Each structure stands twice: as C-alpha cells, then as structure tokens.
Amino acid sequence: SVDSNGLRVNYEGSGELGEVGAIRANHPIPPQCKLFYFEVDIIDEGKHKTIGIGFCEKDVDLNSVHGCEDGYWGYHGGDDTYFRCSGRSNTYEPLFSTGDTIGCWLNFKNSTVFYTKNGISLGSVSFHNLKGTLHPCLGVRSQGASMEVNFGSRKFKFASNTE
C-alpha cells in the first residue's frame, strides 16, 4: 500500500516466492536531467529482507523481481548484497537493513549509478544499456517491509555529509 502523501510504501503480502511487488514513481526522471538523486528510508526491512532500490522503464512488469529482467536496475541490499542490471548481477556491498537510508544517484552523462548508505557513497557502477524514460522504483518481497522515499522535500543525508 502507499500512504496518502505517496511517499511511504508498506508491503502487505506474505513475501513468499513469486509474491513480488514493485512500485515506480508517477513521474519519470525529467529528460533534461543529467544527474538525479533520491533517498529511501528503510523503516522496516520485513521478514525476508528482500528490497530493491533503483529505477525502471515505464512499461516493465511491476509483479516481477526488481532487477531480474530488462528494464530494471536496482541495488538489492537486504537479501544477497548484489546489484542487478537488467538480468545480470554483480557484487555490490554492503547489506542494508531497518534504520538505514539508501540513496540512488543516476548520472546520465556517463551512464553510471552510485548508491549511498546513511550518507556515505558506496562507489559507482557502470551501465552500457541505460535506455528509455526512467522512473525511480522500489521492489519488495518481504512481509512487513516499510519504506519512505525522499525526492528532496527533506534534506538528503548524502548532501548533509558533503557540506
């Protein structure tokens, strides 16, 4: 479910295999943006700790695992410590859990993404297949999971660590 302000997401499924949910922002990343950043507060990682944070194309299947098919790019930091990019996975650490804030920085100029954990950069990942109109996206398969997205209405943890 999504709360009335559209920023807090609660997973209400059982979290069993195949019971996946993803949600994407209503508005795409503006095409004129060369850099885009948002953060996600992990309020509760839930029972299975399966959460993906990233972005997706408009027409992806929101009932599939975030990152397991073309059109999804995301950091799965609660279950297996890896980064998925359109069906491919590479090691990308560390784990994240309840109480953490994960940031996602997308650089269209050089096709890189870097994530932050609690305001600290985790390093960049290069992509060679970024395409389409992209939306911020969360994927989850974890009973009781709850997250809140910050698109800049509150101060970013990453920005406050760089001042």
DSSP file (Angstrom, degrees, kcal/mol; ACC not computed):
  #  RESIDUE AA STRUCTURE BP1 BP2  ACC     N-H-->O    O-->H-N    N-H-->O    O-->H-N    TCO  KAPPA ALPHA  PHI   PSI    X-CA   Y-CA   Z-CA
    1    1 A S              0   0    0      0, 0.0     9,-2.7     0, 0.0     2,-0.4   0.000 360.0 360.0 360.0 157.3    0.0    0.0    0.0
    2    2 A V  B     -A    9   0A   0      7,-0.2     7,-0.2     9,-0.0     9,-0.0  -0.971 360.0-122.7-120.7 134.5    1.0    3.6   -0.5
    3    3 A D    >   -     0   0    0      5,-2.4     3,-1.7    -2,-0.4    -1,-0.0  -0.134  35.5 -93.5 -72.6 174.8    0.2    6.3    2.0
    4    4 A S  T 3  S+     0   0    0      1,-0.3    -1,-0.1     2,-0.1    -2,-0.0   0.742 124.2  54.1 -64.9 -25.3   -1.8    9.4    1.2
    5    5 A N  T 3  S-     0   0    0      3,-0.0    -1,-0.3     1,-0.0    -2,-0.0   0.557 106.8-126.6 -86.2  -5.4    1.3   11.6    0.5
    6    6 A G  S <  S+     0   0    0     -3,-1.7    -2,-0.1     2,-0.2     3,-0.0   0.584  87.4  90.7  78.5  10.7    2.5    9.0   -2.0
    7    7 A L        +     0   0    0      1,-0.1   142,-2.8   141,-0.1     2,-0.5   0.640  67.1  71.3-114.2 -19.7    6.0    8.6   -0.4
    8    8 A R  E     - B   0 148A   0    140,-0.2    -5,-2.4   138,-0.0     2,-0.4  -0.879  60.6-167.0-105.8 131.3    5.6    5.8    2.2
    9    9 A V  E     -AB   2 147A   0    138,-3.1   138,-2.5    -2,-0.5     2,-0.4  -0.954   4.8-170.0-119.8 132.1    5.2    2.2    0.9
   10   10 A N  E     - B   0 146A   0     -9,-2.7     2,-0.5    -2,-0.4   136,-0.2  -0.988  18.5-138.4-122.2 126.5    4.1   -0.8    3.0
   11   11 A Y        +     0   0    0    134,-2.7   133,-1.0    -2,-0.4   134,-0.1  -0.738  21.5 178.8 -85.0 123.7    4.4   -4.3    1.7
   12   12 A E        +     0   0    0     -2,-0.5    -1,-0.1   131,-0.1   131,-0.1   0.355  45.2  99.5-109.1   4.2    1.2   -6.3    2.7
   13   13 A G  S    S-     0   0    0    129,-0.1   131,-0.4     6,-0.1   128,-0.0  -0.186  84.0-107.7 -82.2-179.8    1.9   -9.6    1.0
   14   14 A S        -     0   0    0    129,-0.1   129,-0.5   130,-0.1    -1,-0.1   0.690  43.3-127.5 -81.4 -19.7    3.3  -12.8    2.7
   15   15 A G        +     0   0    0      4,-0.3     3,-0.1     1,-0.2   126,-0.1   0.581  54.2 152.8  82.9   9.3    6.7  -12.4    1.0
   16   16 A E    >   -     0   0    0      1,-0.2     3,-2.5     2,-0.1    -1,-0.2  -0.292  59.8 -74.2 -68.6 159.5    6.6  -15.9   -0.4
   17   17 A L  T 3  S+     0   0    0      1,-0.3    -1,-0.2     2,-0.0     3,-0.0  -0.263 123.8  21.3 -52.8 134.6    8.5  -16.7   -3.6
   18   18 A G  T 3  S+     0   0    0     -3,-0.1     2,-1.0     1,-0.1    -1,-0.3   0.306  94.7 105.7  87.1  -9.9    6.6  -15.3   -6.6
   19   19 A E    <   +     0   0    0     -3,-2.5     2,-0.3   122,-0.1    -4,-0.3  -0.616  50.1 153.1-103.2  73.2    4.7  -12.8   -4.5
   20   20 A V        -     0   0    0     -2,-1.0     2,-0.4    43,-0.4   121,-0.2  -0.732  25.6-167.3-104.3 147.0    6.7   -9.7   -5.5
   21   21 A G  E     -G  140   0B   0    119,-2.5   119,-3.3    -2,-0.3     2,-0.3  -0.998   5.1-179.1-133.3 141.9    5.6   -6.1   -5.6
   22   22 A A  E     -G  139   0B   0     40,-1.2     2,-0.4    -2,-0.4   117,-0.2  -0.971   5.8-165.9-133.7 152.6    7.2   -3.1   -7.2
   23   23 A I  E     -G  138   0B   0    115,-2.7   115,-2.7    -2,-0.3     2,-0.3  -1.000   3.8-162.9-137.8 138.4    6.2    0.5   -7.3
   24   24 A R  E     -G  137   0B   0     -2,-0.4   113,-0.2   113,-0.2    31,-0.1  -0.887  32.8 -93.8-120.1 154.4    7.5    3.2   -9.5
   25   25 A A        -     0   0    0    111,-2.6     4,-0.1    -2,-0.3    -1,-0.0  -0.301  30.3-125.5 -60.9 146.6    7.2    7.0   -9.2
   26   26 A N  S    S+     0   0    0      2,-0.1    -1,-0.1   109,-0.0    -2,-0.0   0.838  96.2  52.2 -62.0 -33.7    4.3    8.5  -11.0
   27   27 A H  S    S-     0   0    0      1,-0.0    -2,-0.1   109,-0.0    -1,-0.0  -0.867  85.1-127.5-110.7 138.6    6.6   10.9  -12.8
   28   28 A P        -     0   0    0      0, 0.0   107,-0.3     0, 0.0    -2,-0.1  -0.257  41.3 -83.5 -73.2 166.6    9.7    9.9  -14.8
   29   29 A I        -     0   0    0    105,-3.4   105,-0.3     1,-0.1     7,-0.0  -0.593  62.6 -99.0 -65.0 126.8   13.1   11.4  -14.2
   30   30 A P    >   -     0   0    0      0, 0.0     3,-2.1     0, 0.0    -1,-0.1  -0.250  26.1-131.4 -55.7 132.5   13.0   14.6  -16.3
   31   31 A P  T 3  S+     0   0    0      0, 0.0    -2,-0.1     0, 0.0     0, 0.0   0.786 105.9  57.7 -58.3 -29.2   14.7   14.0  -19.7
   32   32 A Q  T 3  S+     0   0    0      2,-0.0     2,-0.3     0, 0.0    -3,-0.0   0.612  83.5 106.2 -77.4 -10.3   16.7   17.2  -19.3
   33   33 A C    <   +     0   0    0     -3,-2.1     3,-0.1     1,-0.2    75,-0.1  -0.516  41.9 178.5 -69.9 129.0   18.2   15.9  -16.1
   34   34 A K  S    S+     0   0    0      1,-0.3    74,-2.2    -2,-0.3    75,-0.9   0.651  77.3  32.6 -98.7 -23.1   21.8   14.8  -16.4
   35   35 A L  E     +C  107   0A   0     72,-0.2     2,-0.3    73,-0.1    -1,-0.3  -0.994  68.7 178.0-133.0 139.1   22.0   13.9  -12.7
   36   36 A F  E     -C  106   0A   0     70,-2.1    70,-3.3    -2,-0.4     2,-0.4  -0.997   1.4-179.8-144.9 137.7   19.2   12.6  -10.5
   37   37 A Y  E     +C  105   0A   0     -2,-0.3     2,-0.3    68,-0.2    68,-0.2  -0.997   7.1 162.2-140.5 141.1   19.2   11.6   -6.8
   38   38 A F  E     -C  104   0A   0     66,-1.5    66,-2.9    -2,-0.4     2,-0.3  -0.969  21.2-141.5-148.2 161.7   16.7   10.3   -4.3
   39   39 A E  E     -CD 103 150A   0    111,-2.3   111,-3.1    -2,-0.3     2,-0.4  -0.917   2.9-154.3-126.5 153.8   16.8    8.5   -0.9
   40   40 A V  E     -CD 102 149A   0     62,-2.8    62,-2.7    -2,-0.3     2,-0.5  -0.989   9.5-147.7-128.9 121.9   14.8    5.7    0.7
   41   41 A D  E     -CD 101 148A   0    107,-3.1   107,-2.0    -2,-0.4     2,-1.2  -0.789  13.8-141.8 -85.7 125.0   14.5    5.3    4.4
   42   42 A I  E     + D   0 147A   0     58,-3.1    57,-3.3    -2,-0.5    58,-0.2  -0.760  26.9 172.7 -87.4  97.4   14.2    1.6    5.4
   43   43 A I  E    S-     0   0A   0    103,-1.3     2,-0.3    -2,-1.2   104,-0.2   0.895  75.2  -0.1 -73.9 -41.4   11.6    1.9    8.2
   44   44 A D  E     - D   0 146A   0    102,-2.1   102,-2.6    -3,-0.2    -1,-0.3  -0.919  58.2-156.3-150.4 121.9   11.3   -1.9    8.4
   45   45 A E     >  -     0   0    0     -2,-0.3     4,-0.6    -3,-0.2   100,-0.3   0.652  43.3-142.4 -73.5 -14.3   13.2   -4.4    6.3
   46   46 A G  T  4  -     0   0    0     98,-0.4    98,-0.2     1,-0.2    -1,-0.2  -0.087  32.0 -56.5  78.0 179.5   10.5   -7.0    6.9
   47   47 A K  T  4 S+     0   0    0     96,-2.8    -1,-0.2     1,-0.2    97,-0.1   0.874 133.4  34.1 -66.8 -42.9   10.7  -10.7    7.4
   48   48 A H  T  4 S-     0   0    0     -3,-0.1    -1,-0.2    95,-0.1    -2,-0.1   0.560  90.7-140.1 -96.9  -9.1   12.5  -11.8    4.2
   49   49 A K     <  +     0   0    0     -4,-0.6     2,-0.9     1,-0.2    47,-0.1   0.734  49.4 146.8  60.0  26.4   14.7   -8.6    3.8
   50   50 A T        +     0   0    0     91,-0.3    91,-2.4    -5,-0.2     2,-0.4  -0.800  14.4 146.1-100.6  98.4   14.2   -8.6    0.1
   51   51 A I  E     -H  140   0B   0     -2,-0.9    26,-0.7    89,-0.2    27,-0.7  -0.998  27.1-165.7-135.1 134.2   14.2   -5.0   -1.0
   52   52 A G  E     -HI 139  76B   0     87,-3.2    87,-2.5    -2,-0.4     2,-0.4  -0.970   2.9-168.6-121.0 138.3   15.5   -3.4   -4.3
   53   53 A I  E     +HI 138  75B   0     22,-1.6    22,-2.6    -2,-0.4     2,-0.2  -0.991  41.9  76.2-127.5 126.8   16.0    0.3   -4.8
   54   54 A G  E    S-HI 137  74B   0     83,-2.6    83,-2.6    -2,-0.4     2,-0.3  -0.770  70.6 -63.3 178.1-128.8   16.7    1.8   -8.2
   55   55 A F  E     -HI 136  73B   0     18,-2.4    18,-2.3    81,-0.3     2,-0.3  -0.970  33.2-168.2-153.1 162.1   14.9    2.7  -11.4
   56   56 A C  E     -HI 135  72B   0     79,-2.3    79,-2.8    -2,-0.3    16,-0.2  -0.958  30.1 -96.0-149.7 162.9   12.9    1.2  -14.2
   57   57 A E  E >   -H  134   0B   0     14,-2.0     3,-1.1    -2,-0.3    77,-0.2  -0.421  44.7-108.0 -76.2 161.6   11.4    1.8  -17.6
   58   58 A K  T 3  S+     0   0    0     75,-0.8    -1,-0.1     1,-0.2    76,-0.1   0.858 111.7  46.5 -61.6 -39.4    7.7    2.8  -17.7
   59   59 A D  T 3  S+     0   0    0      2,-0.1    -1,-0.2     3,-0.0     3,-0.0   0.177  79.5 127.2 -97.9  18.1    6.4   -0.4  -19.2
   60   60 A V  S <  S-     0   0    0     -3,-1.1     2,-0.7    11,-0.2    11,-0.1  -0.323  71.5 -98.0 -71.7 158.7    8.1   -3.0  -17.0
   61   61 A D    >   -     0   0    0      1,-0.1     3,-1.3     4,-0.1    -1,-0.1  -0.676  29.0-160.6 -76.5 112.7    6.1   -5.7  -15.2
   62   62 A L  T 3  S+     0   0    0     -2,-0.7   -40,-1.2     1,-0.3    -1,-0.1   0.445  85.8  65.5 -77.2   1.9    5.7   -4.5  -11.6
   63   63 A N  T 3  S+     0   0    0    -42,-0.2   -43,-0.4     2,-0.1    -1,-0.3   0.197  88.0  84.6-105.5  14.4    4.9   -8.0  -10.5
   64   64 A S  S <  S-     0   0    0     -3,-1.3     2,-0.3   -45,-0.1     5,-0.1  -0.700  96.2 -78.9-110.3 167.8    8.4   -9.4  -11.3
   65   65 A V    >   -     0   0    0     -2,-0.2     3,-2.4     1,-0.1     4,-0.3  -0.494  53.5-109.4 -69.7 126.0   11.6   -9.3   -9.2
   66   66 A H  T 3  S+     0   0    0     -2,-0.3    -1,-0.1     1,-0.3    73,-0.1  -0.367 103.1  13.6 -57.8 115.2   13.2   -5.9   -9.4
   67   67 A G  T 3  S+     0   0    0     -2,-0.3    20,-2.1     2,-0.2    -1,-0.3   0.274  98.1 100.4 103.7 -10.5   16.3   -6.3  -11.4
   68   68 A C  S <  S+     0   0    0     -3,-2.4     2,-0.3    18,-0.2    -2,-0.1   0.507  82.9  36.1 -90.0  -3.6   15.7   -9.7  -12.8
   69   69 A E  S >  S-     0   0    0     -4,-0.3     3,-1.3    -8,-0.1    18,-0.4  -0.930  99.8 -70.6-141.8 166.5   14.5   -8.6  -16.3
   70   70 A D  T 3  S+     0   0    0     -2,-0.3     3,-0.1    16,-0.3    -2,-0.1  -0.234 112.9  38.2 -56.0 142.7   15.3   -6.0  -18.8
   71   71 A G  T 3  S+     0   0    0      1,-0.3   -14,-2.0   -11,-0.1     2,-0.4   0.357  95.6  94.3  98.4  -5.0   14.2   -2.5  -17.9
   72   72 A Y  E <   +I   56   0B   0     -3,-1.3    14,-2.5   -16,-0.2     2,-0.4  -0.944  42.1 177.0-117.6 140.7   15.1   -2.7  -14.1
   73   73 A W  E     +IJ  55  85B   0    -18,-2.3   -18,-2.4    -2,-0.4     2,-0.3  -0.971  24.1 145.6-136.7 126.4   18.2   -1.6  -12.5
   74   74 A G  E     -IJ  54  84B   0     10,-2.2    10,-2.8    -2,-0.4     2,-0.6  -0.992  48.2-119.1-165.4 153.7   18.5   -1.8   -8.7
   75   75 A Y  E     -IJ  53  83B   0    -22,-2.6   -22,-1.6    -2,-0.3     2,-1.0  -0.852  21.0-162.3 -95.5 115.5   20.5   -2.5   -5.6
   76   76 A H  E     +IJ  52  82B   0      6,-2.2     6,-1.5    -2,-0.6     4,-0.5  -0.808  26.6 157.3 -96.9  92.2   19.3   -5.5   -3.6
   77   77 A G        +     0   0    0     -2,-1.0    19,-3.2   -26,-0.7    -1,-0.2   0.452  58.0  56.9-102.1   0.0   20.9   -4.8   -0.3
   78   78 A G  S    S+     0   0    0    -27,-0.7    -1,-0.1    17,-0.3   -28,-0.1   0.627 114.4  26.1-105.4 -15.8   18.8   -6.7    2.2
   79   79 A D  S    S+     0   0    0    -28,-0.3    -2,-0.1     3,-0.1   -29,-0.1   0.817 133.8   0.8-116.1 -48.3   19.0  -10.2    0.9
   80   80 A D  S    S-     0   0    0     -4,-0.5    -3,-0.1     2,-0.2     3,-0.1   0.343  81.7-121.2-131.1   7.1   22.0  -11.1   -1.2
   81   81 A T        +     0   0    0     -5,-0.4    11,-1.5     1,-0.2     2,-0.3   0.900  68.2 123.9  49.6  50.9   24.3   -8.0   -1.3
   82   82 A Y  E     -JK  76  91B   0     -6,-1.5    -6,-2.2     9,-0.2     2,-0.5  -0.966  57.6-129.7-138.1 162.0   24.3   -7.7   -5.1
   83   83 A F  E     -JK  75  90B   0      7,-2.9     7,-2.2    -2,-0.3     2,-0.4  -0.882  22.6-154.8-106.0 133.1   23.5   -5.2   -7.7
   84   84 A R  E     -JK  74  89B   0    -10,-2.8   -10,-2.2    -2,-0.5     2,-0.4  -0.890  11.4-176.4-112.9 141.5   21.2   -6.2  -10.6
   85   85 A C  E >  S-JK  73  88B   0      3,-3.1     3,-1.7    -2,-0.4   -12,-0.2  -0.860  71.4 -40.1-138.5  99.4   21.2   -4.6  -14.0
   86   86 A S  T 3  S-     0   0    0    -14,-2.5   -16,-0.3    -2,-0.4   -18,-0.2   0.897 126.7 -34.7  48.7  50.9   18.7   -5.9  -16.5
   87   87 A G  T 3  S+     0   0    0    -20,-2.1     2,-0.3   -18,-0.4    -1,-0.3   0.247 119.9 101.0  94.4 -12.6   19.0   -9.5  -15.5
   88   88 A R  E <   -K   85   0B   0     -3,-1.7    -3,-3.1   -21,-0.1     2,-0.4  -0.807  54.4-156.3-104.9 147.7   22.7   -9.5  -14.7
   89   89 A S  E     +K   84   0B   0     -2,-0.3     2,-0.3    -5,-0.2    -5,-0.2  -0.955  12.5 177.7-126.7 146.3   24.1   -9.4  -11.2
   90   90 A N  E     -K   83   0B   0     -7,-2.2    -7,-2.9    -2,-0.4     2,-0.1  -0.952  42.7 -88.6-136.3 154.7   27.4   -8.2   -9.8
   91   91 A T  E     +K   82   0B   0     -2,-0.3     2,-0.3    -9,-0.2    -9,-0.2  -0.443  50.1 164.0 -64.7 135.1   28.7   -8.0   -6.2
   92   92 A Y        -     0   0    0    -11,-1.5   -16,-0.1    -2,-0.1    31,-0.1  -0.805  28.1-125.2-155.5 108.7   27.8   -4.7   -4.6
   93   93 A E        +     0   0    0     -2,-0.3     2,-0.1    29,-0.2   -16,-0.1  -0.631  55.8  48.4-110.6 166.6   28.1   -4.3   -0.9
   94   94 A P        -     0   0    0      0, 0.0   -13,-0.1     0, 0.0   -12,-0.0   0.505  61.3-120.0-100.7 178.9   27.1   -3.7    1.9
   95   95 A L        -     0   0    0     -2,-0.1     2,-0.3   -14,-0.1   -17,-0.3  -0.304  25.7-150.5 -62.2 156.3   23.8   -5.1    3.2
   96   96 A F        +     0   0    0    -19,-3.2     2,-0.2   -47,-0.1   -15,-0.1  -0.954  21.4 163.2-128.2 158.0   21.2   -2.6    4.2
   97   97 A S    >   -     0   0    0     -2,-0.3     3,-2.3     1,-0.1   -55,-0.2  -0.834  45.2 -27.7-154.3-173.7   18.5   -3.1    6.9
   98   98 A T  T 3  S+     0   0    0      1,-0.3   -55,-0.2    -2,-0.2    -1,-0.1  -0.180 124.0  23.5 -48.9 132.2   16.0   -1.4    9.2
   99   99 A G  T 3  S+     0   0    0    -57,-3.3    -1,-0.3     1,-0.3     2,-0.2   0.216  95.3 119.3  94.4 -14.5   17.1    2.1   10.1
  100  100 A D    <   -     0   0    0     -3,-2.3   -58,-3.1   -58,-0.2     2,-0.5  -0.492  53.5-145.4 -83.2 154.3   19.3    2.7    7.0
  101  101 A T  E     -C   41   0A   0    -60,-0.2    17,-3.4    -2,-0.2     2,-0.5  -0.989  15.0-163.1-117.5 122.3   18.9    5.4    4.4
  102  102 A I  E     -CE  40 117A   0    -62,-2.7   -62,-2.8    -2,-0.5     2,-0.3  -0.915   2.5-160.9-109.9 127.3   19.8    4.3    0.9
  103  103 A G  E     -CE  39 116A   0     13,-2.0    13,-1.8    -2,-0.5     2,-0.5  -0.799   4.2-155.7-105.8 150.0   20.4    7.0   -1.8
  104  104 A C  E     -CE  38 115A   0    -66,-2.9   -66,-1.5    -2,-0.3     2,-0.5  -0.975   8.2-172.0-128.6 116.1   20.4    6.4   -5.5
  105  105 A W  E     -CE  37 114A   0      9,-2.9     9,-2.2    -2,-0.5     2,-0.5  -0.943   4.6-165.7-112.7 119.2   22.4    8.8   -7.8
  106  106 A L  E     -CE  36 113A   0    -70,-3.3   -70,-2.1    -2,-0.5     2,-0.7  -0.922   3.8-167.6-110.4 124.5   21.9    8.4  -11.5
  107  107 A N  E  >> -CE  35 112A   0      5,-3.0     5,-1.7    -2,-0.5     4,-0.6  -0.904   7.3-178.7-114.2 101.8   24.4   10.1  -13.9
  108  108 A F  T  45S+     0   0    0    -74,-2.2     3,-0.1    -2,-0.7   -73,-0.1   0.748  75.9  70.7 -70.4 -23.5   23.1   10.1  -17.5
  109  109 A K  T  45S+     0   0    0    -75,-0.9    -1,-0.2     1,-0.2   -74,-0.1   0.878 119.5  13.7 -64.0 -37.9   26.2   11.9  -18.7
  110  110 A N  T  45S-     0   0    0     -3,-0.5    -1,-0.2     2,-0.1    17,-0.2   0.199 103.8-114.0-124.9  17.0   28.5    8.9  -18.2
  111  111 A S  T  <5S+     0   0    0     -4,-0.6    16,-2.9     1,-0.2     2,-0.3   0.886  70.2 133.9  53.7  46.6   25.9    6.1  -17.6
  112  112 A T  E   < -EF 107 126A   0     -5,-1.7    -5,-3.0    14,-0.2     2,-0.4  -0.885  37.7-164.8-123.5 158.7   26.9    5.4  -14.0
  113  113 A V  E     -EF 106 125A   0     12,-2.2    12,-2.8    -2,-0.3     2,-0.4  -0.991   5.0-172.8-133.3 140.7   24.9    5.0  -10.8
  114  114 A F  E     -EF 105 124A   0     -9,-2.2    -9,-2.9    -2,-0.4     2,-0.3  -0.996   9.8-149.5-133.2 151.0   26.2    5.1   -7.3
  115  115 A Y  E     -E  104   0A   0      8,-0.9     7,-3.2    -2,-0.4     8,-0.4  -0.776   5.4-152.1-110.0 155.7   24.4    4.3   -4.1
  116  116 A T  E     -EF 103 121A   0    -13,-1.8   -13,-2.0    -2,-0.3     2,-0.5  -0.934   2.3-154.6-123.3 151.0   24.8    5.8   -0.7
  117  117 A K  E >  S-EF 102 120A   0      3,-2.5     3,-1.6    -2,-0.3   -15,-0.2  -0.976  82.1 -20.2-126.2 117.1   24.2    4.2    2.7
  118  118 A N  T 3  S-     0   0    0    -17,-3.4   -16,-0.1    -2,-0.5    -1,-0.1   0.853 131.2 -48.2  53.2  38.2   23.4    6.6    5.5
  119  119 A G  T 3  S+     0   0    0    -18,-0.4     2,-0.5     1,-0.2    -1,-0.3   0.397 114.3 113.3  89.6  -2.1   25.0    9.5    3.6
  120  120 A I  E <   -F  117   0A   0     -3,-1.6    -3,-2.5     2,-0.0    -1,-0.2  -0.897  69.0-117.9-108.0 130.0   28.3    7.7    2.6
  121  121 A S  E     -F  116   0A   0     -2,-0.5    -5,-0.3    -5,-0.2     3,-0.1  -0.373  15.8-162.2 -65.0 139.2   29.0    6.8   -1.1
  122  122 A L  E     -     0   0A   0     -7,-3.2   -29,-0.2     1,-0.3    -6,-0.1   0.340  51.2 -97.8-100.4   3.4   29.3    3.1   -1.8
  123  123 A G  E     -     0   0A   0     -8,-0.4    -8,-0.9   -31,-0.1    -1,-0.3  -0.095  45.0 -71.7  95.7 162.2   31.0    3.6   -5.2
  124  124 A S  E     -F  114   0A   0    -10,-0.2     2,-0.4    -3,-0.1   -10,-0.3  -0.512  28.0-154.8 -97.7 160.1   29.8    3.7   -8.7
  125  125 A V  E     -F  113   0A   0    -12,-2.8   -12,-2.2    -2,-0.2     2,-0.3  -0.994  18.6-135.7-128.1 134.0   28.5    1.0  -11.1
  126  126 A S  E     -F  112   0A   0     -2,-0.4     2,-0.4   -14,-0.2   -14,-0.2  -0.695  15.6-164.1 -93.9 145.4   28.7    1.5  -14.9
  127  127 A F        -     0   0    0    -16,-2.9     3,-0.1    -2,-0.3    -2,-0.0  -0.966  16.8-175.1-124.9 143.9   25.9    0.6  -17.3
  128  128 A H  S    S+     0   0    0     -2,-0.4    -1,-0.1     1,-0.1   -16,-0.1   0.367  83.4  51.8-112.9   0.8   26.1    0.2  -21.0
  129  129 A N        +     0   0    0    -18,-0.1     2,-0.3     2,-0.1    -1,-0.1   0.039  62.9 143.7-131.2  27.5   22.3   -0.3  -21.6
  130  130 A L        +     0   0    0     -3,-0.1     2,-0.3   -19,-0.1    -3,-0.0  -0.548  29.8 147.5 -66.6 128.0   20.6    2.6  -19.9
  131  131 A K        +     0   0    0     -2,-0.3    -2,-0.1     2,-0.0   -60,-0.0  -0.980  25.0  28.0-156.5 165.1   17.7    3.5  -22.2
  132  132 A G  S    S-     0   0    0     -2,-0.3     2,-0.6   -75,-0.1   -75,-0.0  -0.037  97.3 -41.6  77.4-179.7   14.1    4.7  -22.2
  133  133 A T        -     0   0    0   -105,-0.0   -75,-0.8     2,-0.0     2,-0.3  -0.786  68.2-149.4 -85.2 120.2   12.3    7.0  -19.9
  134  134 A L  E     - H   0  57B   0     -2,-0.6  -105,-3.4  -105,-0.3   -77,-0.2  -0.710  13.9-166.3-103.6 145.6   13.3    6.0  -16.4
  135  135 A H  E     - H   0  56B   0    -79,-2.8   -79,-2.3    -2,-0.3     2,-0.0  -0.957  33.2-105.1-122.0 140.8   11.3    6.2  -13.2
  136  136 A P  E     - H   0  55B   0      0, 0.0  -111,-2.6     0, 0.0     2,-0.3  -0.425  51.8-172.6 -56.6 143.7   12.6    5.8   -9.6
  137  137 A C  E     -GH  24  54B   0    -83,-2.6   -83,-2.6  -113,-0.2     2,-0.4  -0.997  25.1-160.4-149.0 145.5   11.4    2.4   -8.5
  138  138 A L  E     -GH  23  53B   0   -115,-2.7  -115,-2.7    -2,-0.3     2,-0.4  -0.984   9.0-166.3-123.5 139.0   11.3    0.1   -5.4
  139  139 A G  E     +GH  22  52B   0    -87,-2.5   -87,-3.2    -2,-0.4     2,-0.3  -0.972  12.9 177.2-122.3 142.7   10.9   -3.7   -5.5
  140  140 A V  E     +GH  21  51B   0   -119,-3.3  -119,-2.5    -2,-0.4   -89,-0.2  -0.999  28.5 166.7-150.2 143.1   10.0   -5.7   -2.4
  141  141 A R        +     0   0    0    -91,-2.4     2,-0.3    -2,-0.3   -91,-0.3  -0.490  50.7 111.4-147.2  68.0    9.2   -9.3   -1.4
  142  142 A S    >   -     0   0    0    -93,-0.1     3,-2.4   -94,-0.1  -131,-0.2  -0.852  67.3-121.8-152.2 106.4    9.4   -9.1    2.4
  143  143 A Q  T 3  S+     0   0    0   -129,-0.5   -96,-2.8    -2,-0.3   -94,-0.2  -0.211  97.9  10.9 -51.8 126.8    6.4   -9.4    4.7
  144  144 A G  T 3  S+     0   0    0   -133,-1.0   -98,-0.4  -131,-0.4    -1,-0.3   0.457  88.4 153.6  85.1   1.8    6.0   -6.3    6.9
  145  145 A A    <   -     0   0    0     -3,-2.4  -134,-2.7  -100,-0.3     2,-0.3  -0.332  18.8-176.8 -66.8 146.0    8.5   -4.2    4.9
  146  146 A S  E     +BD  10  44A   0   -102,-2.6  -102,-2.1  -136,-0.2  -103,-1.3  -0.986   4.7 172.9-146.6 133.3    8.0   -0.4    5.0
  147  147 A M  E     -BD   9  42A   0   -138,-2.5  -138,-3.1    -2,-0.3     2,-0.4  -0.963  17.5-152.0-138.9 153.3   10.0    2.3    3.2
  148  148 A E  E     -BD   8  41A   0   -107,-2.0  -107,-3.1    -2,-0.3     2,-0.3  -0.996  15.1-144.2-130.6 130.9    9.7    6.1    2.7
  149  149 A V  E     - D   0  40A   0   -142,-2.8     2,-0.5    -2,-0.4  -109,-0.2  -0.692   6.5-161.5 -95.7 142.1   11.1    7.9   -0.3
  150  150 A N  E     + D   0  39A   0   -111,-3.1  -111,-2.3    -2,-0.3    -2,-0.0  -0.967  13.6 175.1-123.6 113.1   12.6   11.4   -0.3
  151  151 A F  S    S-     0   0    0     -2,-0.5  -114,-0.1  -113,-0.2    -1,-0.1   0.243  78.3 -65.8 -97.3  11.5   12.8   13.2   -3.6
  152  152 A G  S    S+     0   0    0   -113,-0.1     4,-0.1     2,-0.1    -2,-0.1   0.420 104.9 114.5 121.1   1.9   14.2   16.3   -1.9
  153  153 A S  S    S+     0   0    0      2,-0.1     2,-0.3     0, 0.0    -3,-0.1   0.747  87.0  38.1 -72.4 -21.5   11.3   17.6    0.2
  154  154 A R  S    S-     0   0    0      1,-0.0     2,-0.1     0, 0.0    -2,-0.1  -0.848 109.5 -83.8-118.7 160.9   13.5   16.8    3.2
  155  155 A K        -     0   0    0     -2,-0.3     2,-0.2     1,-0.1    -2,-0.1  -0.422  48.5-120.2 -63.4 134.9   17.3   17.3    3.5
  156  156 A F     >  -     0   0    0      1,-0.1     4,-1.7    -2,-0.1     5,-0.1  -0.528   5.5-139.0 -75.5 143.2   19.2   14.4    2.0
  157  157 A K  H  > S+     0   0    0     -2,-0.2     4,-1.2     2,-0.2    -1,-0.1   0.883 104.8  54.0 -66.2 -38.2   21.6   12.5    4.2
  158  158 A F  H >> S+     0   0    0      1,-0.2     4,-0.6     2,-0.2     3,-0.5   0.934 108.4  47.9 -62.8 -46.3   24.2   12.4    1.4
  159  159 A A  H >4 S+     0   0    0      1,-0.2     3,-1.0     2,-0.2     4,-0.5   0.880 108.2  54.9 -62.3 -39.0   24.1   16.2    0.9
  160  160 A S  H 3< S+     0   0    0     -4,-1.7     3,-0.4     1,-0.3    -1,-0.2   0.779 105.4  53.5 -69.4 -24.3   24.5   16.8    4.6
  161  161 A N  H << S+     0   0    0     -4,-1.2    -1,-0.3    -3,-0.5    -2,-0.2   0.615 108.0  51.0 -82.1 -12.1   27.6   14.7    4.7
  162  162 A T    <<        0   0    0     -3,-1.0    -1,-0.2    -4,-0.6    -2,-0.2   0.426 360.0 360.0-104.0   0.0   29.2   16.7    1.9
  163  163 A E              0   0    0     -4,-0.5    -1,-0.2    -3,-0.4    -2,-0.1   0.468 360.0 360.0 -83.8 360.0   28.7   20.1    3.4
